[in-house]
């Protein structure tokens, strides 16, 4: 059985750089503390945009990683963004 590698890129654009910075700063500690055995991620802010790139060894790992990031981002936006 062939296992497919997965990749995803998500860009979130905010009204201001300050909003993007608040959300970015809130999620960044989660990025650094999360185990990423079967997936890797790049998380960065460029002006008023947050960019998330995830690559994984398989579809299940990609889905799990994206779900975690989306939960963290959603919470940060609801609370402070």
N, C-alpha and C positions, 0 to 999 in steps of 0.2 A: 504494500500500500504506500502510495506516495503522499508525503506530508507537504502541504503548501505553506510557504512562508507568507506572512502578511505584513502589510505596511499601511499606515494611515497618516494623513496630515489634516490638522484642524486649525483654522485661523478664526480667532474671535476679535472683532473690532469693537472698541468702546468709544463713547462720545468724547472722552478726554484721556490724555496720557495719565492723569492722576487716578482715574478709575481703573485703568489697566494696571497701574503699579500696585494699587491696593489688592486687587485680585491676584496678581502675580506673586506678591509678597506673602499672601495668605496660603497659597498652594505650594510654593517652593519647598517649605520644610517637609511636606508630604512626599514630594518627588525624591528628595534626598534620603528619606528614611524608609522608603518602601523597597522590599526585596524585588529585584527584577531578574530572576533566574532564567526565565525563558523569553523575556522581552526587554527591549531597551527603549529609552525615550529621550528626546531632546525637548526641553521646555524653555522658551525664551520670550522676552518682550521686546518689541520694536515699536517705539512710539506708543500709539494708542492701540496697538495690536498685540495679542498674545498668540504665539505659535506653538503648537504641540505636534511633534512627529513621533510616532510609535512604530517600532518594527518588532516582529515576534517570530518565533520559530514555527508556530502553528496558529490556526484560526482561533482555537480556544484561548490561547494566551493573549492574542490580539484583542479579542472581545473582553476578556477580564481586565486587561490593562486600560482599555478605552473606557470601560464602565467605571473603574476607579477614578480615573482622571475627570470624567464628566461629573461624577458625584462631588468631587472636591471643588471643581470649578463652579458648579451650580450653587453649592453651599456658600462659597466665597462671594459670589455675585449677589445672592439673596441677603447676605449679612452686611456686606460692605461696599459692593461694587455699584 
